[in-house]
Amino acid sequence: MSQAKKKPPILKSKPKDEVNKKALLWIGAVIVLIVVIVAVLQIVEQ
């Protein structure tokens, strides 16, 4: 009896890259938001 050949687990590494990209986007967005908030507060303070 021949068994079906299993494909190598190539797909397991791909979701990690997508998660990293999303995490980088979120971190970047939060940093930009903080910079904008600080700038607005400094402008309002003057």
FENJO-V683189 format. One record per pair of residues at least 12 apart in sequence whose C-alpha atoms are under 10 Angstrom apart, sorted by sequence separation. I is the first residue (numbers start at 1). J is the second residue. D is the distance in Angstrom with one decimal. If there is no record, write none. Layout:
# FENJO-V683189
i:I j:J d:D
i:I j:J d:D
This chain:
# FENJO-V683189
none
